[in-house]
Amino acid sequence: MRLTLNEVLSVQFAHLMSRLDEDAEAAPHCGAQTTISGYTEWVGKTDPPLSVGWDWVIDPSRGNAQWRRVGLPRTNALLVDCSSCDLDWHISLEVLGTVVDALPWQDQTKSAIDRRYT
């Protein structure tokens, strides 16, 4: 899908799914800090559906646990400028990352993880 930033900003996104990453390595020793990470997928109420997914990690470094996006999102969208010219793919993903960061995704993702794993 080719969309302008304004079109993306007008999309209502809905949570589709979230999962934990499998921890490939056990903690090296008792009491060692581990990382909790996963991925989430959201869909826009568009036709065809706009899909945006990203990896996340729970970051304990700021006192209380903060859920934050890591890496660039995955999507079926490419941003275009006001002349309908494609933006560079990497720039498009960087901009979409800022859109993701502005979404209130943490609470819904946490709720989905809690329902699935507890």
Summary of the structure (lengths in Angstrom):
residues: 118
radius of gyration: 16.3
end to end distance: 36.5
largest distance: 57.4
contacts: 291
relative contact order: 0.22
helix: 27%
strand: 36%
